[in-house]
Amino acid sequence: MSIEISHVGKRFADFVALDDVSLSIKAGRLTALLGPSGGGKSTLLRIIAGLERADTGRVEIDGVDATRLPPQQRNVGFVFQHYAAFKHLSVRRNVAFGLEIRKRSKEEIRRRVDELLALVHLGQFGDRLPTQLSGGQRQRMALARALAVEPTVLLLDEPFGALDAKVRKELRDWLRRLHDEVHVTTVFVTHDQEEALEVADEIVVINDGRVEQVGAPDDLYDRPANEFVMRFLGPVTQLGDQLVRPHDLQLTTDGGDGVPGRITRVTRIGFEIRVEVTTADGQPVTVTLTRNELLALGIGIGTDVRLRIAPNTPTPTLPPTPTLAPAH
């Protein structure tokens, strides 16, 4: 089901959380609201859910004006970062809760819960309490509970933020596969650029209560609308007056074209090697290589090199923006 957000504004006292936001979220897609903390993404999600009331503007869900509808009339499933589980109820009863309060038959509840527990790979844990599950399992339980009532829209507010990096990676792979199975329109909030790039069909970059850019992950990464989007959505370095991704720079030691410089630092982070080159005019430039590339070049600290941008690298013209996020 599609979501249309038109000229939505929201203030908390003197703080402007959302500033005239308009956005179309396509039916059946997995859309990420991405941005820094305090940028307005969770506020927008809560307004879609009906947990916050917009000061101005309109929200439509599947063509129906939901601006003033209470949450229970929007047919929206909501998953929080911290599970919000009923600790005294079993996993099965947690998943069944929404169906029970809707007075569904016992047979329908049993069938639907069995189906969902199998879908989220928790079939053997139905009789356990939430405290007996791992963090990743509890989050899968929360997703099953949200899906139990067959919502038209599934909203996830930083669903994996409380988990460690390895479990987060496993769960986002799982979420992508789950979405491809159930095809419910899904909107999730994250400040993790890698998560958004890996999972989403479409990314909405939000900063200071405004939408900076909307598009497919590849479009935003390769063709950012402004400097904020480029700096926020992946690593950035600067060569001369041009912003560029560190992996789009090449190092050579055989002279020829390029900006001359000297390697001043080499840092290995797993498979990735970050090489810092100081140019002849004193500008520090970061280049990302693989271990094999570094070994093939035979370079190290103190090596004189030349820097150039790799052929076919996207070179967007970026208008300046007043607020810059640190490189991630």
N, C-alpha and C positions, 0 to 999 in steps of 0.2 A: 504494500500500500504506500502511495506517495505521501510526502509531507511537504506542505508549502508554508513557509515562514515569510511574512510580509511586514516590513518596517517595525520590527519588534525592538522595543526599548525597555531597559530595566535599570533602576537606580536603587542603591542601598544607602540612604542618607545622601551624602555628597559624592559618593562613589558611583561612577557610571559603569555598570557591569556589562550592559549591551547598548550599543549606540546605533539605532536605526538599521537593524540586521534584516536582510532579505535573503532567502535561500530556498532552493528547490532540492529535495532529497528524493531520488528516484526509487520507484517501487522495486522490491526484490534485491536491492543492492546492499553492500556492506560499506557504510560510510563512516570515516573517521573524522572526529572533531579534534584537531591537533593544534596545540599552542602552549605557551608558557603558563605557569601557575598564575592565577588571577586574571587571565586573559578573557574569561567569559564563557568558556566552553561548557563547564558543568552547569552554569546558570541557564544556558540555552537548552541543555538536555532536560533539566528539571522543568523548564517552561513547556517543553514538548510533552513531558509526562503529566503535567498538571500539578506538580508539587510546588511550583512557584507560579505566581500570576504576573504576567507582563504588564508594565505600566502603559505601554502603547503597542499597537500593532495587532496582528492576527495570526493564528495558527490553524491550518487545515490539515486533517488527516483523512486521506482517501476522499477528498472533496467535501468533507463535512467540517463545518466551522467548530473547532474544538477549543477556541480561545477561553471560554468560560465554563467548559465542561469539567466536572470533578474527575480526578484520576480514574476512579472505578468505572466511569462511563466512556473512557477512551480506548479500551481494549489494548492497553499497552503493558508489556512486560518490562520490569525494571530490575537490573542487577547492580548492587552496590559493590564497592571495593572490599568491604569487610563482611560479606556474606549475609548478614542479618538473619542468621538461622535461628530456629526455635530449638534451643539446646536440650530441652526435655523431651522432644519428639524424635522418633527415629528418622533416618534418611527417607524412608518410604512415606512417612506421615508428613514430613516437610514438603516433599514433592506434591503430595495429595492435597495440601492445605487449601489452595485456591479452588480446587474442584469441590472440596467438602463444603466450603462456605457458599458455593453456588448451587448446593443441593443436588449435585449429580448423583446418579445411582451408584451403588456399591460396585456393581459389575463394571460400569463405565470407568469408575475411578481405578479399579484394580487393573483393567486392561491398559488404560492410559499411563499409569505409573510404571507398569512393567515395560511398556514400550519405551518410555523416556529413560528409565534406568539403563536399559540395554543400549539406547542411543548414546548416552554419556559414559558408557563403560563402568557402571556402578551396580550392575545387576546383583552381584554377590554381596553387596554392602547394604542392602535395603533395611536390614534389621539393626544396623549399628546406629549409635548416636553421632551427631556431627563432630563431637570432640574426639571421636575415635578415627576420624579421617585425617588425611594430610591436607595441607592448604590447597593444593591443586584439586584434590577430590571434593573438598567443600565448595570450591568455586564451580565445579561441574555440577554439583548438587543444586547450587543456586540457579544455574542456567536451566537445569531441568525443571525446577519449580516455576521459573518465569515462563517457560514454554508450555507448561501443563495446561494452561487455560487457552491455548492457541491464540496468542495475541497477534494483532495485525502488524504491530511494531514492537521490536525488541530494543531496549535502551540499556547500554552498559556504561557505567561511570567508573572509569579506570579499573576494569574488572581484575586486572592482574598486577596492580600496583603494589600490593602487599606481599607478593611472592618473590622468591629469589630468582636470579637470572635464568638458571637452567629450567626451572618449572615454568617460568613465564614464556620461554621459547617453546616449550612443549605444548603449553595451553593455547598459544596463539596459532600454532600449526593445527591444533585440534579444532579451534574455533572456525578457522577457514574451511576445514573439511565439513564441520557441522553445518555451517551456513550453506554450503553447496548442496547439502542434503535437504534442509528444511526450507530454504529460500524465503525466509521471513525478512521483511525490511528491517535492517539492523543499523543502529547508530551507536558508535562507541567513542567515549572520550579518552584521550591519551595525551601525555606530553612526551611520549617515547617515539622519536622519529622512525626508528627501525621497525617498531611495531606497526605503525601506520603504513609504512612503505611495503611491508611484507604481507599484511592482512587485507587492507582496504581495496575496494574497487574504486573508490573516490575519496579524496582528502579535502577537508575544509580547514584552511589555516586561519585561526582566529587570534587576534592580538589586540589588547586594549579595547575590547568590546566591539571590534569591527572585523569583518571578513576581509582578509588580505588577498586570498586566492582560492579558487575551487578547481579541482581537476583530477585526472588520473595520476597515480604516483609518478609514472615516467614523465608526464608533462610538467608537474611541479618541480621535479628534481632537475630536469634538463632545461626547462624554460620557466624559471621563476619570474613572477611578475615584478618583484622588487627586491631590494637588498635584504630586507628582513626575512623574506621567504627563503632566499638562497642561504643565508646564514643559519636559519633555524632548521632547515631540512637537509642536514648533512654537513660534513666537514668542509671548511673553506680556508683558502690561503690567498695571498695577494702577490702578484708578480707585476711590478711597475704600478700602473693604476688600474689593473684588471683583476677582478675577483675570479678565482678558478678553484675547482675541486683539486685537492692534492693528488688524487689518482689520475688526473688528466694532465699532469706535468711529466715530462721526460728529462732524464739526466744523460748527458754524454760526456765522454772524456777525450774525444778525438778532435776537439776544436770545432770549427764550422760555425753555423748559425747558433744563436741563442744568447741568453744573458749570462755573463760570466759570474762565477761565485765560488765559494769554498765551503766544504762540508764542515759544520761546527758541532753537530750532534747526531748520533744514530741511536734510536730507541726501538727495541723489538717488543711488540705486543702480540703474542701468539704467532699466527702466520703473517702478520702485517709488520713491515718495517717502516718507521717514520724517520725520514732523513731531513734534518734542518740544514738549509744552505743559506749562508749570508752572502748577498750579492756584493759586487764591487762598490756600490753606493751605500752599503750598510743595511739593506733591507733583509729581514729574516723571511725565508720562504720554506714552507713545509711540503715535502714530496712523499707520497706513499708508494712503496714498492713491496713486492713479495720477497721472501728470503732468497729464492732462486734468482730473481732479477738482481738483487744486491750482489750475490756471489758471482754472477756472470759479468757484472761490471767491474768487479774487483776494487771497489771503492771503500773508503772509510773516513774517519775524522781527519781533516787536513787535506783531503784530495781536492784539487781544482777541477771544477766541472762547468758545464754549460747547461742552462735551463731553457726549455722551450715547451710550449703548449702542444700536446699531441694533435696530429691531424684529425679533422672531423669532430673536434670537441665543440659542443654547443657553446656559443658565446653570446648570451643574451645581453641586451642593452638594459641596464638596471637603473631606474630613477632612484635617487636617494630616499631613504625613509628616516624619520626623526628618531625612531627607537630601534636599537639593534640588540638582538639576543646574542649571547656568547656562542661561539662555535661549539658544536657537539660532535 
